Amino acid sequence: MKKTFPIIFTLIGLSILGILFIQITWLQGLLILSKSQLSDKLNQSGVMVSNEITKKMNSGLSFHLPKKAIGLNDDYHLHNFDETTISDMYSFAEVNQKIKIALEKYGLGDVKFEFAVADKKGNIEFKSKKFEDVFTDEVNTLQSRVSVIPQDIIEPSGPFESIIIVMPNVRFYLLQSLQWVIVGVVLFILVVLAAFFITIRSLMSQRRLVEIKRDFINNMTHELKTPLATISLAVDALKSAKVNTDAKSVEYFSNIIKEENVRMNKHVETILQAAQLDRKENELNKEPTDVHDLIQGVVESFKLQLESKPSNVQTILEANPAIIEVDEEHLLHVLSNLIDNAIKYAKETIDIVIKTKSINNKMSITITDKGIGMNPDAIKHIFEKFYRAHSGNVHDVKGYGLGMSYVKWVIDSHKGTIQVKSELDKGTSIEVVLPIS
């Protein structure tokens, strides 16, 4: 798993990058294609406007007032004859309306535009207000310049008047027109990234689970091997003639076999209990139980272990009432697990405080020790099945990592809560809160 995980991570990462690259490239291509189509529609609209205008245009002369102011200079006359222009035939509003109609026909009715009409020399005859502002911006605009050729010209040869249509903010328009496509692409990318994250997280979880189960098998093998070896030695001793003739020796080795057999049964029951929790076969049998008596009984059951080294166990039983509706057997196992852990992970001196108190129609049971404590990562995973916090140089700590998962199940089944506070080298405090009824 350790060797294949980096390979799997790399392959999945490259696949994700490939998908992202394809999606982004496809989206860029779609924007380019949409811009090209938009440009074609703008040009077609310009051609349509040009065709509409040429219906009234001709190449003859027209009579109109000069564009310059009338003065006393002999170079200016009261009237002037010149070729007919678009400004002679159409007003600004008429040209503007024709452009709107053309754009609507080609599906661009919601497009903002600016326009101008230029004469044969390129001079502007009339223009919209913001035409000059957008005309010079060739990056963010689309422009269509269409020549207006009078109908009576047989062989067109410029120069001719022209209509210039400019569409500003093209990028914004394209993004707006493709907003659902872009949203779909972004959602797809997010889904792919989420799948990648979940996959990697699952792989890491599986790798950690494999390590935990390997440790569990090693622990189980050790826990079962020790009593089996002891029973084997005791049986061999009973076979000897010297032991057979001594009643006290027979009783001594028989008790060893019985004790080790009980020890093995406890290990088997622990494993079976974990399997029952998976199948949710355990059922609660609630009845009024004096929790204070239960605590005193559990502490008494650890008397031999507490006598093995300097110990100080303090009980502060202040809860009132002390009798609550619980499953006595399950709560007994919970208290045994918690006190057993406090003893296992103690330092040179076993220092434990067990305290009860009443809080808003609930009972709080707090078990505090001054042992080796846990780091935040251990606290985070403490209720996971098979998980065992690393105990550093404490090698005599036995167990399968099933106790705290069982404790959590019992507390949850009673609709209670459990909270763990711990610091390395300072100790651990576990608070269990149970409803009184």
TORKOL-4160 file (C-alpha; in steps of 0.2 Angstrom, whole numbers, padded with zeros to 4 digits, m for minus):
437
<pt num="1" X="0000" Y="0000" Z="0000"/>
<pt num="2" X="0014" Y="0012" Z="0004"/>
<pt num="3" X="0022" Y="0009" Z="m0013"/>
<pt num="4" X="0007" Y="0010" Z="m0023"/>
<pt num="5" X="m0001" Y="0025" Z="m0015"/>
<pt num="6" X="0011" Y="0038" Z="m0023"/>
<pt num="7" X="0008" Y="0030" Z="m0040"/>
<pt num="8" X="m0011" Y="0030" Z="m0038"/>
<pt num="9" X="m0010" Y="0048" Z="m0032"/>
<pt num="10" X="0001" Y="0053" Z="m0046"/>
<pt num="11" X="m0010" Y="0044" Z="m0059"/>
<pt num="12" X="m0026" Y="0052" Z="m0052"/>
<pt num="13" X="m0018" Y="0069" Z="m0051"/>
<pt num="14" X="m0012" Y="0068" Z="m0069"/>
<pt num="15" X="m0030" Y="0062" Z="m0075"/>
<pt num="16" X="m0038" Y="0077" Z="m0066"/>
<pt num="17" X="m0025" Y="0089" Z="m0073"/>
<pt num="18" X="m0029" Y="0082" Z="m0091"/>
<pt num="19" X="m0048" Y="0083" Z="m0088"/>
<pt num="20" X="m0046" Y="0101" Z="m0082"/>
<pt num="21" X="m0035" Y="0106" Z="m0097"/>
<pt num="22" X="m0047" Y="0098" Z="m0109"/>
<pt num="23" X="m0062" Y="0107" Z="m0101"/>
<pt num="24" X="m0053" Y="0124" Z="m0101"/>
<pt num="25" X="m0047" Y="0122" Z="m0119"/>
<pt num="26" X="m0064" Y="0117" Z="m0125"/>
<pt num="27" X="m0071" Y="0132" Z="m0116"/>
<pt num="28" X="m0059" Y="0144" Z="m0124"/>
<pt num="29" X="m0063" Y="0136" Z="m0141"/>
<pt num="30" X="m0081" Y="0139" Z="m0138"/>
<pt num="31" X="m0078" Y="0157" Z="m0134"/>
<pt num="32" X="m0068" Y="0159" Z="m0150"/>
<pt num="33" X="m0082" Y="0151" Z="m0160"/>
<pt num="34" X="m0095" Y="0161" Z="m0152"/>
<pt num="35" X="m0086" Y="0177" Z="m0155"/>
<pt num="36" X="m0083" Y="0172" Z="m0174"/>
<pt num="37" X="m0102" Y="0169" Z="m0176"/>
<pt num="38" X="m0106" Y="0185" Z="m0167"/>
<pt num="39" X="m0095" Y="0194" Z="m0179"/>
<pt num="40" X="m0103" Y="0186" Z="m0194"/>
<pt num="41" X="m0120" Y="0191" Z="m0188"/>
<pt num="42" X="m0114" Y="0209" Z="m0185"/>
<pt num="43" X="m0108" Y="0209" Z="m0203"/>
<pt num="44" X="m0124" Y="0202" Z="m0210"/>
<pt num="45" X="m0133" Y="0215" Z="m0200"/>
<pt num="46" X="m0122" Y="0229" Z="m0208"/>
<pt num="47" X="m0125" Y="0222" Z="m0225"/>
<pt num="48" X="m0144" Y="0222" Z="m0222"/>
<pt num="49" X="m0143" Y="0240" Z="m0217"/>
<pt num="50" X="m0133" Y="0244" Z="m0232"/>
<pt num="51" X="m0145" Y="0236" Z="m0244"/>
<pt num="52" X="m0160" Y="0245" Z="m0236"/>
<pt num="53" X="m0151" Y="0262" Z="m0238"/>
<pt num="54" X="m0146" Y="0259" Z="m0256"/>
<pt num="55" X="m0164" Y="0258" Z="m0261"/>
<pt num="56" X="m0166" Y="0277" Z="m0260"/>
<pt num="57" X="m0148" Y="0281" Z="m0265"/>
<pt num="58" X="m0142" Y="0285" Z="m0282"/>
<pt num="59" X="m0126" Y="0292" Z="m0290"/>
<pt num="60" X="m0134" Y="0309" Z="m0296"/>
<pt num="61" X="m0132" Y="0326" Z="m0290"/>
<pt num="62" X="m0143" Y="0334" Z="m0276"/>
<pt num="63" X="m0146" Y="0352" Z="m0271"/>
<pt num="64" X="m0143" Y="0356" Z="m0253"/>
<pt num="65" X="m0136" Y="0370" Z="m0242"/>
<pt num="66" X="m0118" Y="0370" Z="m0239"/>
<pt num="67" X="m0112" Y="0362" Z="m0223"/>
<pt num="68" X="m0101" Y="0378" Z="m0219"/>
<pt num="69" X="m0109" Y="0394" Z="m0212"/>
<pt num="70" X="m0114" Y="0407" Z="m0225"/>
<pt num="71" X="m0102" Y="0422" Z="m0226"/>
<pt num="72" X="m0097" Y="0436" Z="m0237"/>
<pt num="73" X="m0083" Y="0427" Z="m0245"/>
<pt num="74" X="m0085" Y="0424" Z="m0263"/>
<pt num="75" X="m0079" Y="0406" Z="m0261"/>
<pt num="76" X="m0096" Y="0402" Z="m0253"/>
<pt num="77" X="m0112" Y="0402" Z="m0263"/>
<pt num="78" X="m0130" Y="0402" Z="m0257"/>
<pt num="79" X="m0132" Y="0385" Z="m0264"/>
<pt num="80" X="m0122" Y="0370" Z="m0269"/>
<pt num="81" X="m0124" Y="0355" Z="m0280"/>
<pt num="82" X="m0115" Y="0339" Z="m0274"/>
<pt num="83" X="m0117" Y="0320" Z="m0275"/>
<pt num="84" X="m0131" Y="0313" Z="m0264"/>
<pt num="85" X="m0125" Y="0307" Z="m0247"/>
<pt num="86" X="m0133" Y="0296" Z="m0234"/>
<pt num="87" X="m0135" Y="0311" Z="m0223"/>
<pt num="88" X="m0145" Y="0319" Z="m0237"/>
<pt num="89" X="m0157" Y="0305" Z="m0238"/>
<pt num="90" X="m0158" Y="0298" Z="m0220"/>
<pt num="91" X="m0158" Y="0306" Z="m0203"/>
<pt num="92" X="m0148" Y="0299" Z="m0188"/>
<pt num="93" X="m0164" Y="0292" Z="m0180"/>
<pt num="94" X="m0168" Y="0283" Z="m0196"/>
<pt num="95" X="m0151" Y="0275" Z="m0198"/>
<pt num="96" X="m0151" Y="0270" Z="m0180"/>
<pt num="97" X="m0169" Y="0262" Z="m0182"/>
<pt num="98" X="m0163" Y="0252" Z="m0197"/>
<pt num="99" X="m0148" Y="0245" Z="m0187"/>
<pt num="100" X="m0159" Y="0240" Z="m0173"/>
<pt num="101" X="m0171" Y="0231" Z="m0185"/>
<pt num="102" X="m0156" Y="0222" Z="m0193"/>
<pt num="103" X="m0148" Y="0216" Z="m0177"/>
<pt num="104" X="m0165" Y="0210" Z="m0171"/>
<pt num="105" X="m0167" Y="0200" Z="m0186"/>
<pt num="106" X="m0151" Y="0191" Z="m0183"/>
<pt num="107" X="m0154" Y="0188" Z="m0165"/>
<pt num="108" X="m0144" Y="0202" Z="m0158"/>
<pt num="109" X="m0159" Y="0213" Z="m0152"/>
<pt num="110" X="m0152" Y="0214" Z="m0134"/>
<pt num="111" X="m0135" Y="0220" Z="m0140"/>
<pt num="112" X="m0129" Y="0238" Z="m0136"/>
<pt num="113" X="m0121" Y="0246" Z="m0151"/>
<pt num="114" X="m0113" Y="0263" Z="m0157"/>
<pt num="115" X="m0112" Y="0268" Z="m0176"/>
<pt num="116" X="m0107" Y="0281" Z="m0188"/>
<pt num="117" X="m0108" Y="0286" Z="m0206"/>
<pt num="118" X="m0092" Y="0290" Z="m0215"/>
<pt num="119" X="m0091" Y="0299" Z="m0232"/>
<pt num="120" X="m0080" Y="0294" Z="m0247"/>
<pt num="121" X="m0065" Y="0302" Z="m0239"/>
<pt num="122" X="m0068" Y="0294" Z="m0222"/>
<pt num="123" X="m0074" Y="0309" Z="m0213"/>
<pt num="124" X="m0088" Y="0306" Z="m0201"/>
<pt num="125" X="m0105" Y="0313" Z="m0207"/>
<pt num="126" X="m0114" Y="0309" Z="m0191"/>
<pt num="127" X="m0111" Y="0297" Z="m0176"/>
<pt num="128" X="m0119" Y="0291" Z="m0160"/>
<pt num="129" X="m0113" Y="0299" Z="m0144"/>
<pt num="130" X="m0101" Y="0286" Z="m0138"/>
<pt num="131" X="m0094" Y="0280" Z="m0155"/>
<pt num="132" X="m0077" Y="0288" Z="m0153"/>
<pt num="133" X="m0075" Y="0281" Z="m0136"/>
<pt num="134" X="m0077" Y="0263" Z="m0141"/>
<pt num="135" X="m0071" Y="0264" Z="m0159"/>
<pt num="136" X="m0053" Y="0265" Z="m0154"/>
<pt num="137" X="m0054" Y="0249" Z="m0143"/>
<pt num="138" X="m0052" Y="0235" Z="m0155"/>
<pt num="139" X="m0048" Y="0222" Z="m0141"/>
<pt num="140" X="m0065" Y="0223" Z="m0132"/>
<pt num="141" X="m0076" Y="0227" Z="m0147"/>
<pt num="142" X="m0082" Y="0220" Z="m0163"/>
<pt num="143" X="m0083" Y="0231" Z="m0178"/>
<pt num="144" X="m0092" Y="0230" Z="m0195"/>
<pt num="145" X="m0089" Y="0242" Z="m0209"/>
<pt num="146" X="m0100" Y="0241" Z="m0224"/>
<pt num="147" X="m0099" Y="0251" Z="m0240"/>
<pt num="148" X="m0115" Y="0259" Z="m0247"/>
<pt num="149" X="m0115" Y="0257" Z="m0266"/>
<pt num="150" X="m0129" Y="0266" Z="m0276"/>
<pt num="151" X="m0140" Y="0255" Z="m0286"/>
<pt num="152" X="m0137" Y="0264" Z="m0302"/>
<pt num="153" X="m0118" Y="0260" Z="m0303"/>
<pt num="154" X="m0115" Y="0246" Z="m0315"/>
<pt num="155" X="m0097" Y="0243" Z="m0311"/>
<pt num="156" X="m0094" Y="0248" Z="m0292"/>
<pt num="157" X="m0077" Y="0255" Z="m0289"/>
<pt num="158" X="m0074" Y="0265" Z="m0273"/>
<pt num="159" X="m0073" Y="0275" Z="m0264"/>
<pt num="160" X="m0090" Y="0274" Z="m0257"/>
<pt num="161" X="m0099" Y="0280" Z="m0241"/>
<pt num="162" X="m0099" Y="0267" Z="m0227"/>
<pt num="163" X="m0108" Y="0263" Z="m0211"/>
<pt num="164" X="m0098" Y="0258" Z="m0196"/>
<pt num="165" X="m0106" Y="0248" Z="m0182"/>
<pt num="166" X="m0097" Y="0245" Z="m0166"/>
<pt num="167" X="m0102" Y="0232" Z="m0153"/>
<pt num="168" X="m0094" Y="0236" Z="m0136"/>
<pt num="169" X="m0090" Y="0224" Z="m0121"/>
<pt num="170" X="m0090" Y="0209" Z="m0132"/>
<pt num="171" X="m0081" Y="0198" Z="m0119"/>
<pt num="172" X="m0095" Y="0202" Z="m0106"/>
<pt num="173" X="m0109" Y="0198" Z="m0119"/>
<pt num="174" X="m0101" Y="0182" Z="m0124"/>
<pt num="175" X="m0099" Y="0177" Z="m0106"/>
<pt num="176" X="m0117" Y="0181" Z="m0102"/>
<pt num="177" X="m0123" Y="0172" Z="m0117"/>
<pt num="178" X="m0113" Y="0156" Z="m0112"/>
<pt num="179" X="m0116" Y="0158" Z="m0093"/>
<pt num="180" X="m0125" Y="0142" Z="m0092"/>
<pt num="181" X="m0112" Y="0133" Z="m0101"/>
<pt num="182" X="m0098" Y="0141" Z="m0090"/>
<pt num="183" X="m0108" Y="0136" Z="m0075"/>
<pt num="184" X="m0110" Y="0118" Z="m0081"/>
<pt num="185" X="m0091" Y="0117" Z="m0084"/>
<pt num="186" X="m0087" Y="0125" Z="m0067"/>
<pt num="187" X="m0099" Y="0113" Z="m0058"/>
<pt num="188" X="m0091" Y="0098" Z="m0068"/>
<pt num="189" X="m0073" Y="0104" Z="m0063"/>
<pt num="190" X="m0079" Y="0105" Z="m0045"/>
<pt num="191" X="m0087" Y="0088" Z="m0045"/>
<pt num="192" X="m0071" Y="0081" Z="m0053"/>
<pt num="193" X="m0060" Y="0089" Z="m0039"/>
<pt num="194" X="m0072" Y="0083" Z="m0026"/>
<pt num="195" X="m0071" Y="0066" Z="m0032"/>
<pt num="196" X="m0052" Y="0067" Z="m0032"/>
<pt num="197" X="m0052" Y="0073" Z="m0014"/>
<pt num="198" X="m0064" Y="0060" Z="m0009"/>
<pt num="199" X="m0054" Y="0046" Z="m0018"/>
<pt num="200" X="m0038" Y="0052" Z="m0010"/>
<pt num="201" X="m0046" Y="0054" Z="0007"/>
<pt num="202" X="m0053" Y="0036" Z="0006"/>
<pt num="203" X="m0036" Y="0029" Z="0000"/>
<pt num="204" X="m0028" Y="0037" Z="0015"/>
<pt num="205" X="m0042" Y="0031" Z="0027"/>
<pt num="206" X="m0040" Y="0013" Z="0019"/>
<pt num="207" X="m0021" Y="0014" Z="0022"/>
<pt num="208" X="m0023" Y="0019" Z="0040"/>
<pt num="209" X="m0036" Y="0006" Z="0042"/>
<pt num="210" X="m0025" Y="m0007" Z="0036"/>
<pt num="211" X="m0011" Y="m0002" Z="0048"/>
<pt num="212" X="m0024" Y="m0002" Z="0062"/>
<pt num="213" X="m0030" Y="m0019" Z="0058"/>
<pt num="214" X="m0012" Y="m0025" Z="0056"/>
<pt num="215" X="m0009" Y="m0019" Z="0074"/>
<pt num="216" X="m0025" Y="m0027" Z="0080"/>
<pt num="217" X="m0020" Y="m0044" Z="0073"/>
<pt num="218" X="m0003" Y="m0042" Z="0081"/>
<pt num="219" X="m0010" Y="m0037" Z="0098"/>
<pt num="220" X="m0023" Y="m0051" Z="0097"/>
<pt num="221" X="m0010" Y="m0064" Z="0092"/>
<pt num="222" X="0001" Y="m0058" Z="0107"/>
<pt num="223" X="m0014" Y="m0058" Z="0119"/>
<pt num="224" X="m0020" Y="m0075" Z="0115"/>
<pt num="225" X="m0002" Y="m0083" Z="0113"/>
<pt num="226" X="0002" Y="m0078" Z="0131"/>
<pt num="227" X="m0012" Y="m0087" Z="0140"/>
<pt num="228" X="m0010" Y="m0102" Z="0128"/>
<pt num="229" X="0008" Y="m0103" Z="0133"/>
<pt num="230" X="0005" Y="m0102" Z="0151"/>
<pt num="231" X="m0009" Y="m0115" Z="0150"/>
<pt num="232" X="0003" Y="m0126" Z="0140"/>
<pt num="233" X="0017" Y="m0125" Z="0154"/>
<pt num="234" X="0004" Y="m0128" Z="0168"/>
<pt num="235" X="m0002" Y="m0143" Z="0159"/>
<pt num="236" X="0015" Y="m0150" Z="0157"/>
<pt num="237" X="0019" Y="m0147" Z="0175"/>
<pt num="238" X="0003" Y="m0156" Z="0180"/>
<pt num="239" X="0009" Y="m0171" Z="0170"/>
<pt num="240" X="0025" Y="m0173" Z="0181"/>
<pt num="241" X="0025" Y="m0185" Z="0195"/>
<pt num="242" X="0031" Y="m0173" Z="0207"/>
<pt num="243" X="0017" Y="m0161" Z="0205"/>
<pt num="244" X="0004" Y="m0175" Z="0204"/>
<pt num="245" X="0008" Y="m0181" Z="0221"/>
<pt num="246" X="0007" Y="m0163" Z="0229"/>
<pt num="247" X="m0011" Y="m0157" Z="0231"/>
<pt num="248" X="m0006" Y="m0139" Z="0233"/>
<pt num="249" X="0004" Y="m0139" Z="0217"/>
<pt num="250" X="m0010" Y="m0147" Z="0208"/>
<pt num="251" X="m0022" Y="m0134" Z="0214"/>
<pt num="252" X="m0010" Y="m0120" Z="0210"/>
<pt num="253" X="m0007" Y="m0125" Z="0192"/>
<pt num="254" X="m0026" Y="m0129" Z="0190"/>
<pt num="255" X="m0030" Y="m0111" Z="0196"/>
<pt num="256" X="m0017" Y="m0104" Z="0183"/>
<pt num="257" X="m0026" Y="m0114" Z="0169"/>
<pt num="258" X="m0043" Y="m0107" Z="0175"/>
<pt num="259" X="m0037" Y="m0089" Z="0176"/>
<pt num="260" X="m0029" Y="m0090" Z="0159"/>
<pt num="261" X="m0044" Y="m0098" Z="0152"/>
<pt num="262" X="m0055" Y="m0084" Z="0159"/>
<pt num="263" X="m0043" Y="m0071" Z="0152"/>
<pt num="264" X="m0044" Y="m0079" Z="0135"/>
<pt num="265" X="m0063" Y="m0079" Z="0136"/>
<pt num="266" X="m0063" Y="m0060" Z="0140"/>
<pt num="267" X="m0052" Y="m0057" Z="0124"/>
<pt num="268" X="m0065" Y="m0068" Z="0113"/>
<pt num="269" X="m0080" Y="m0059" Z="0121"/>
<pt num="270" X="m0072" Y="m0042" Z="0117"/>
<pt num="271" X="m0070" Y="m0046" Z="0099"/>
<pt num="272" X="m0088" Y="m0054" Z="0098"/>
<pt num="273" X="m0094" Y="m0038" Z="0107"/>
<pt num="274" X="m0087" Y="m0027" Z="0093"/>
<pt num="275" X="m0095" Y="m0038" Z="0080"/>
<pt num="276" X="m0112" Y="m0036" Z="0089"/>
<pt num="277" X="m0110" Y="m0018" Z="0088"/>
<pt num="278" X="m0107" Y="m0018" Z="0070"/>
<pt num="279" X="m0123" Y="m0028" Z="0068"/>
<pt num="280" X="m0132" Y="m0018" Z="0081"/>
<pt num="281" X="m0137" Y="m0033" Z="0090"/>
<pt num="282" X="m0135" Y="m0026" Z="0108"/>
<pt num="283" X="m0151" Y="m0020" Z="0116"/>
<pt num="284" X="m0152" Y="m0010" Z="0131"/>
<pt num="285" X="m0161" Y="m0016" Z="0147"/>
<pt num="286" X="m0163" Y="0000" Z="0157"/>
<pt num="287" X="m0168" Y="m0001" Z="0175"/>
<pt num="288" X="m0165" Y="0011" Z="0190"/>
<pt num="289" X="m0147" Y="0009" Z="0195"/>
<pt num="290" X="m0137" Y="0018" Z="0209"/>
<pt num="291" X="m0122" Y="0024" Z="0199"/>
<pt num="292" X="m0112" Y="0028" Z="0215"/>
<pt num="293" X="m0113" Y="0010" Z="0221"/>
<pt num="294" X="m0108" Y="0005" Z="0203"/>
<pt num="295" X="m0093" Y="0016" Z="0203"/>
<pt num="296" X="m0087" Y="0010" Z="0220"/>
<pt num="297" X="m0089" Y="m0008" Z="0214"/>
<pt num="298" X="m0078" Y="m0005" Z="0199"/>
<pt num="299" X="m0065" Y="0004" Z="0209"/>
<pt num="300" X="m0064" Y="m0011" Z="0221"/>
<pt num="301" X="m0062" Y="m0023" Z="0206"/>
<pt num="302" X="m0046" Y="m0014" Z="0201"/>
<pt num="303" X="m0039" Y="m0016" Z="0219"/>
<pt num="304" X="m0025" Y="m0028" Z="0214"/>
<pt num="305" X="m0019" Y="m0017" Z="0199"/>
<pt num="306" X="m0020" Y="m0002" Z="0210"/>
<pt num="307" X="m0009" Y="m0010" Z="0223"/>
<pt num="308" X="0004" Y="m0014" Z="0210"/>
<pt num="309" X="0012" Y="0003" Z="0211"/>
<pt num="310" X="0009" Y="0019" Z="0221"/>
<pt num="311" X="m0009" Y="0024" Z="0219"/>
<pt num="312" X="m0021" Y="0038" Z="0224"/>
<pt num="313" X="m0039" Y="0036" Z="0218"/>
<pt num="314" X="m0051" Y="0049" Z="0224"/>
<pt num="315" X="m0070" Y="0048" Z="0223"/>
<pt num="316" X="m0081" Y="0064" Z="0224"/>
<pt num="317" X="m0099" Y="0058" Z="0222"/>
<pt num="318" X="m0110" Y="0073" Z="0223"/>
<pt num="319" X="m0124" Y="0069" Z="0211"/>
<pt num="320" X="m0141" Y="0069" Z="0218"/>
<pt num="321" X="m0151" Y="0059" Z="0214"/>
<pt num="322" X="m0138" Y="0045" Z="0212"/>
<pt num="323" X="m0151" Y="0033" Z="0205"/>
<pt num="324" X="m0154" Y="0034" Z="0186"/>
<pt num="325" X="m0162" Y="0024" Z="0172"/>
<pt num="326" X="m0147" Y="0015" Z="0163"/>
<pt num="327" X="m0142" Y="m0003" Z="0157"/>
<pt num="328" X="m0132" Y="m0008" Z="0173"/>
<pt num="329" X="m0121" Y="m0021" Z="0164"/>
<pt num="330" X="m0116" Y="m0009" Z="0149"/>
<pt num="331" X="m0113" Y="0006" Z="0161"/>
<pt num="332" X="m0102" Y="m0006" Z="0172"/>
<pt num="333" X="m0092" Y="m0010" Z="0156"/>
<pt num="334" X="m0090" Y="0008" Z="0152"/>
<pt num="335" X="m0084" Y="0013" Z="0169"/>
<pt num="336" X="m0072" Y="m0002" Z="0169"/>
<pt num="337" X="m0065" Y="0003" Z="0152"/>
<pt num="338" X="m0062" Y="0021" Z="0157"/>
<pt num="339" X="m0054" Y="0017" Z="0174"/>
<pt num="340" X="m0044" Y="0003" Z="0166"/>
<pt num="341" X="m0037" Y="0016" Z="0153"/>
<pt num="342" X="m0033" Y="0028" Z="0167"/>
<pt num="343" X="m0023" Y="0015" Z="0176"/>
<pt num="344" X="m0015" Y="0008" Z="0160"/>
<pt num="345" X="m0008" Y="0025" Z="0154"/>
<pt num="346" X="m0003" Y="0031" Z="0171"/>
<pt num="347" X="0015" Y="0037" Z="0175"/>
<pt num="348" X="0025" Y="0031" Z="0190"/>
<pt num="349" X="0010" Y="0035" Z="0201"/>
<pt num="350" X="m0008" Y="0031" Z="0198"/>
<pt num="351" X="m0018" Y="0047" Z="0201"/>
<pt num="352" X="m0036" Y="0046" Z="0197"/>
<pt num="353" X="m0051" Y="0057" Z="0202"/>
<pt num="354" X="m0069" Y="0051" Z="0199"/>
<pt num="355" X="m0082" Y="0064" Z="0201"/>
<pt num="356" X="m0101" Y="0065" Z="0199"/>
<pt num="357" X="m0113" Y="0079" Z="0199"/>
<pt num="358" X="m0130" Y="0084" Z="0194"/>
<pt num="359" X="m0133" Y="0096" Z="0179"/>
<pt num="360" X="m0150" Y="0101" Z="0173"/>
<pt num="361" X="m0159" Y="0084" Z="0176"/>
<pt num="362" X="m0143" Y="0075" Z="0170"/>
<pt num="363" X="m0129" Y="0066" Z="0179"/>
<pt num="364" X="m0111" Y="0070" Z="0175"/>
<pt num="365" X="m0097" Y="0057" Z="0178"/>
<pt num="366" X="m0079" Y="0064" Z="0176"/>
<pt num="367" X="m0064" Y="0053" Z="0177"/>
<pt num="368" X="m0048" Y="0063" Z="0177"/>
<pt num="369" X="m0030" Y="0056" Z="0178"/>
<pt num="370" X="m0012" Y="0063" Z="0178"/>
<pt num="371" X="m0006" Y="0050" Z="0165"/>
<pt num="372" X="0004" Y="0052" Z="0149"/>
<pt num="373" X="m0011" Y="0061" Z="0140"/>
<pt num="374" X="m0014" Y="0062" Z="0122"/>
<pt num="375" X="m0011" Y="0073" Z="0107"/>
<pt num="376" X="m0025" Y="0081" Z="0097"/>
<pt num="377" X="m0024" Y="0068" Z="0083"/>
<pt num="378" X="m0026" Y="0054" Z="0096"/>
<pt num="379" X="m0041" Y="0063" Z="0103"/>
<pt num="380" X="m0049" Y="0065" Z="0086"/>
<pt num="381" X="m0048" Y="0046" Z="0082"/>
<pt num="382" X="m0050" Y="0040" Z="0100"/>
<pt num="383" X="m0068" Y="0033" Z="0097"/>
<pt num="384" X="m0064" Y="0024" Z="0080"/>
<pt num="385" X="m0064" Y="0005" Z="0081"/>
<pt num="386" X="m0047" Y="m0003" Z="0082"/>
<pt num="387" X="m0038" Y="0014" Z="0085"/>
<pt num="388" X="m0025" Y="0014" Z="0098"/>
<pt num="389" X="m0015" Y="0030" Z="0103"/>
<pt num="390" X="0003" Y="0028" Z="0103"/>
<pt num="391" X="0010" Y="0026" Z="0120"/>
<pt num="392" X="0028" Y="0030" Z="0117"/>
<pt num="393" X="0039" Y="0019" Z="0128"/>
<pt num="394" X="0025" Y="0011" Z="0137"/>
<pt num="395" X="0026" Y="m0006" Z="0131"/>
<pt num="396" X="0015" Y="m0015" Z="0143"/>
<pt num="397" X="m0001" Y="m0007" Z="0138"/>
<pt num="398" X="m0012" Y="m0021" Z="0131"/>
<pt num="399" X="m0029" Y="m0020" Z="0121"/>
<pt num="400" X="m0037" Y="m0020" Z="0104"/>
<pt num="401" X="m0043" Y="m0002" Z="0102"/>
<pt num="402" X="m0061" Y="m0008" Z="0104"/>
<pt num="403" X="m0065" Y="m0001" Z="0122"/>
<pt num="404" X="m0068" Y="0017" Z="0117"/>
<pt num="405" X="m0078" Y="0013" Z="0102"/>
<pt num="406" X="m0089" Y="0002" Z="0114"/>
<pt num="407" X="m0090" Y="0016" Z="0127"/>
<pt num="408" X="m0096" Y="0029" Z="0113"/>
<pt num="409" X="m0109" Y="0017" Z="0107"/>
<pt num="410" X="m0116" Y="0014" Z="0125"/>
<pt num="411" X="m0116" Y="0033" Z="0129"/>
<pt num="412" X="m0125" Y="0037" Z="0112"/>
<pt num="413" X="m0138" Y="0023" Z="0115"/>
<pt num="414" X="m0142" Y="0031" Z="0132"/>
<pt num="415" X="m0144" Y="0048" Z="0123"/>
<pt num="416" X="m0130" Y="0055" Z="0133"/>
<pt num="417" X="m0114" Y="0064" Z="0128"/>
<pt num="418" X="m0095" Y="0060" Z="0131"/>
<pt num="419" X="m0081" Y="0073" Z="0130"/>
<pt num="420" X="m0062" Y="0070" Z="0130"/>
<pt num="421" X="m0049" Y="0083" Z="0136"/>
<pt num="422" X="m0031" Y="0078" Z="0136"/>
<pt num="423" X="m0014" Y="0085" Z="0135"/>
<pt num="424" X="0003" Y="0076" Z="0133"/>
<pt num="425" X="0012" Y="0073" Z="0149"/>
<pt num="426" X="m0002" Y="0081" Z="0159"/>
<pt num="427" X="m0016" Y="0069" Z="0159"/>
<pt num="428" X="m0034" Y="0066" Z="0152"/>
<pt num="429" X="m0051" Y="0070" Z="0158"/>
<pt num="430" X="m0066" Y="0061" Z="0151"/>
<pt num="431" X="m0084" Y="0068" Z="0155"/>
<pt num="432" X="m0099" Y="0057" Z="0153"/>
<pt num="433" X="m0116" Y="0065" Z="0154"/>
<pt num="434" X="m0132" Y="0054" Z="0155"/>
<pt num="435" X="m0150" Y="0059" Z="0157"/>
<pt num="436" X="m0157" Y="0054" Z="0174"/>
<pt num="437" X="m0173" Y="0046" Z="0166"/>
